[in-house]
Amino acid sequence: MAINRRKFVQTAASGAALAQGAFAQSPSKTPSPNDRIQIGCIGFGIMGQGDVRTEAAIPGVEIVAVADVYDGRLTAARERYGDHVFTTRDYRELLARPDVDAVIIATPDHWHARIASDAMLAGKDVYCQKPMVQKVDDGHLVIDTWKKTNRILQVGSQRVSSILYAKAKELIKSGAIGEVHMIEAFWNRNSPLGAWQYTIPPDASPQTIDWDRFLGAAPKVPFEPVRLFRWRNYRDYGTGIAGDLFVHQFSGIHFIMDSLGPQRVCATGGTYFWKDGRDVPDLMLGLYDYPATDAHPGFQISLRVNFEAGGAGGAESQGFRFIGTDGILNLSVGNALTLSKRPRQTEPGSTAETFSKATAQKILEEYRRKYPPHEPGFTPLTEETYPLPRGYSEQVAHHQNFINAVRARKPVVEDPVFGLRAAGPALLSNISYFEQRMVEWDPVNMRIKS
Ligand SMILES: NC(=O)c1ccc[n+]([C@@H]2O[C@H](COP(=O)([O-])OP(=O)(O)OC[C@H]3O[C@@H](n4cnc5c(N)ncnc54)[C@H](O)[C@@H]3O)[C@@H](O)[C@H]2O)c1
C-alpha cells in the first residue's frame, strides 16, 4: 500500500490542532456557588463508578448520594467518597432528597426507563446510561416525561462526544469521500470480562442484596446472584450484544451521518463459545437499510460484534469504515481517524482480448483512439491520519457536555429522541434474531412497523 508521506506528516500536525480543540473540554472559568451541582448515582457498579469518577472531577460537581441494591456497592461508595455520602437500597429515597440536582442512572437496562422517568418527575436532570430503554414503548414514555418536565436528559453513549466523531462528521459533510452508501462497524473481544463474566462477590446473599428491587418488573425468580452480577447474559434484565454494543455503533453512525435510523433490520448470530447459561448470543451480525433523507442519499450498514475473536486487540478490536464513492474513512475507536483516497481510474479498461483476434484488435484500436496511452497509469493511494491526542477522553467530554447543559439549561448532544433512535434499531435486532425475520422500523416516528 502506497502512503503519501507528505500528507501523513501534514495531517499529524492537524492532529495537534485537534488536540488543542480537545482541551476546550476543561472548563475555563471557576464555577460560582450557583454553578454547584450535586449528583446522586443510581446503580454504583462498573459504569456507575466510572461515571461518578468522571463527573466528580468536574469543578463544582459533587457526589452526595448513591443508591444500589447490593450493600457491598454502598460500602464502596462511602469508602471512596466519605461517610457523608447518603446511601440507600431504594433509589426513590435518593430522588426525594432536595440536595440532589442531577442523577446518573447506571443500573441494568431493565430499570433505565422507570428510574429516568421517576427522576425527571422528581425534578432531577438525568445522565442515563445506554441503551436508554430495554423496550421500544418505554422510549416514548421517557420522551413524553422529558417533554413534560423540561428536564435535561443525556444518554450515555459517550463516544458521540469524541472529537474524532466530530471530525468524521465534518469530513463526510464536506464531501471528502464522496457519497457514502455503505458503512461497516465491528467490535472484537476475546476475554472473559469482555464476554460479561464479571466477578460474583462471596458475600452475595439475600441479606446483602435487595433481590426484589433488582428484579423490579422482570419475572419473579428465586435468589441467584449470577443473574444480578452478570445481568447482561439474561434477556430479562439486559439487551444482549445489540442493546449493549450495537447501540454504540448506531449512536456513532447516526451522529456522524445526521441520520434518523434504518427502515429495515435483519440480524443473525449464535451462542458458540461462552456456553455459561446465558440466553443471549455471544456473536451477532446485523444488516440495516437506511432510507434517503435531506441529509444523505440513503445507505446500508453492517454491524458485527464477536466475543470469541482470537487475537483481538489494538486497531482490530473496535472501529468503523465509512465507504464513499471517492474514498474510505476508517475510524479506529479511541485511536485515530484515517481518510484514504485513490482517484478513480481515468479510463474504463477493456476485456477485448477475450474475444477473437480480429474483434479484439478492432476494439483496441478504437479504444486507443479514444484513450491515448499516458503516464502514469497507476493512481497512488493517499492517506490522511488524524490521531486522537494523548490523554483525550470522550467520557470527560460527554459528561462535561451534560454538566454544561445542566448549568446553562441548553440542549445536550444525546437527548432522549437521539437515545431512542439508537436503542430502537438495536432492540429490533434482537426481535429479528430471536424471531428469525426481517423487522421494519419507522425511523421518523420511532415505531415498529412489522
Ligand atoms: N457507556 C458505556 O461505555 C458503558 C459501559 C459499561 C456499561 N454501561 C451501561 O451502564 C449500565 C450499568 O452497567 P455496569 O457494567 O455498570 O453493570 P454493573 O452490574 O457493574 O452495575 C449495575 C449496578 O446496578 C445495581 N442495581 C441493580 N438494580 C438496581 C436498582 N433497582 N436500583 C439501584 N441499583 C441497582 C447493581 O447492584 C450494580 O451495582 C448498563 O446500562 C450498561 O449498558 C455503559
PDBQT file of the ligand as one rigid body, heavy atoms in Angstrom, charges set to zero:
ROOT
HETATM    1  N1  LIG A 501     -21.295   3.887  28.092  1.00  0.00    +0.000 N 
HETATM    2  C1  LIG A 501     -20.543   2.824  28.243  1.00  0.00    +0.000 C 
HETATM    3  O1  LIG A 501     -19.479   2.683  27.613  1.00  0.00    +0.000 OA
HETATM    4  C2  LIG A 501     -20.975   1.753  29.205  1.00  0.00    +0.000 A 
HETATM    5  C3  LIG A 501     -20.052   0.812  29.655  1.00  0.00    +0.000 A 
HETATM    6  C4  LIG A 501     -20.488  -0.140  30.584  1.00  0.00    +0.000 A 
HETATM    7  C5  LIG A 501     -21.812  -0.132  30.998  1.00  0.00    +0.000 A 
HETATM    8  N2  LIG A 501     -22.689   0.774  30.516  1.00  0.00    +0.000 N 
HETATM    9  C6  LIG A 501     -24.096   0.747  30.933  1.00  0.00    +0.000 C 
HETATM   10  O2  LIG A 501     -24.152   1.069  32.322  1.00  0.00    +0.000 OA
HETATM   11  C7  LIG A 501     -25.193   0.325  32.941  1.00  0.00    +0.000 C 
HETATM   12  C8  LIG A 501     -24.605  -0.449  34.109  1.00  0.00    +0.000 C 
HETATM   13  O3  LIG A 501     -23.665  -1.379  33.617  1.00  0.00    +0.000 OA
HETATM   14  P1  LIG A 501     -22.482  -1.914  34.552  1.00  0.00    +0.000 P 
HETATM   15  O4  LIG A 501     -21.496  -2.563  33.681  1.00  0.00    +0.000 OA
HETATM   16  O5  LIG A 501     -22.023  -0.819  35.447  1.00  0.00    +0.000 OA
HETATM   17  O6  LIG A 501     -23.260  -3.031  35.414  1.00  0.00    +0.000 OA
HETATM   18  P2  LIG A 501     -22.948  -3.462  36.919  1.00  0.00    +0.000 P 
HETATM   19  O7  LIG A 501     -23.652  -4.736  37.130  1.00  0.00    +0.000 OA
HETATM   20  O8  LIG A 501     -21.492  -3.388  37.181  1.00  0.00    +0.000 OA
HETATM   21  O9  LIG A 501     -23.650  -2.309  37.779  1.00  0.00    +0.000 OA
HETATM   22  C9  LIG A 501     -25.045  -2.219  37.916  1.00  0.00    +0.000 C 
HETATM   23  C10 LIG A 501     -25.333  -1.838  39.362  1.00  0.00    +0.000 C 
HETATM   24  O10 LIG A 501     -26.727  -1.560  39.489  1.00  0.00    +0.000 OA
HETATM   25  C11 LIG A 501     -27.166  -2.133  40.699  1.00  0.00    +0.000 C 
HETATM   26  N3  LIG A 501     -28.620  -2.273  40.631  1.00  0.00    +0.000 N 
HETATM   27  C12 LIG A 501     -29.351  -3.284  40.070  1.00  0.00    +0.000 A 
HETATM   28  N4  LIG A 501     -30.667  -2.981  40.179  1.00  0.00    +0.000 NA
HETATM   29  C13 LIG A 501     -30.754  -1.790  40.821  1.00  0.00    +0.000 A 
HETATM   30  C14 LIG A 501     -31.835  -0.977  41.228  1.00  0.00    +0.000 A 
HETATM   31  N5  LIG A 501     -33.101  -1.323  41.029  1.00  0.00    +0.000 N 
HETATM   32  N6  LIG A 501     -31.568   0.173  41.903  1.00  0.00    +0.000 NA
HETATM   33  C15 LIG A 501     -30.263   0.542  42.149  1.00  0.00    +0.000 A 
HETATM   34  N7  LIG A 501     -29.210  -0.191  41.767  1.00  0.00    +0.000 NA
HETATM   35  C16 LIG A 501     -29.451  -1.336  41.111  1.00  0.00    +0.000 A 
HETATM   36  C17 LIG A 501     -26.375  -3.409  40.829  1.00  0.00    +0.000 C 
HETATM   37  O11 LIG A 501     -26.331  -3.881  42.142  1.00  0.00    +0.000 OA
HETATM   38  C18 LIG A 501     -25.000  -2.977  40.327  1.00  0.00    +0.000 C 
HETATM   39  O12 LIG A 501     -24.163  -2.499  41.358  1.00  0.00    +0.000 OA
HETATM   40  C19 LIG A 501     -25.790  -0.559  31.855  1.00  0.00    +0.000 C 
HETATM   41  O13 LIG A 501     -26.953   0.021  31.341  1.00  0.00    +0.000 OA
HETATM   42  C20 LIG A 501     -24.721  -0.614  30.800  1.00  0.00    +0.000 C 
HETATM   43  O14 LIG A 501     -25.240  -0.808  29.499  1.00  0.00    +0.000 OA
HETATM   44  C21 LIG A 501     -22.285   1.727  29.635  1.00  0.00    +0.000 A 
ENDROOT
TORSDOF 0
